[in-house]
Amino acid sequence: PIVDLDTLEEGPCGYTYRLSSPEEDPYQITITSFYDVTYTTSTGRSGSLEGLSRSITFDYDIDEIQTVGTRN
């Protein structure tokens, strides 16, 4: 969990949003996955492929911000 509320660090599950998105202007999210691929064929040949990445961007509405209170 984030202890310092003024920090810009990511939360334990990714980015922490401090404000909901405006009604007609959702946040844009980009997710990128990176892959390192190695292979071995049935004939015994093996190798690796140059690093691969795949990205997708989409609109994401943040409608409600919730907090969890703990003691101390």
Secondary structure, 3 states (H helix, E strand, C coil): CCCCCCCCCCECCECCCCCCCCCCCCEEEEEEEEEEEEEECCCCCEEEEEEEEEEEEEEECCCCCCCCCCCC
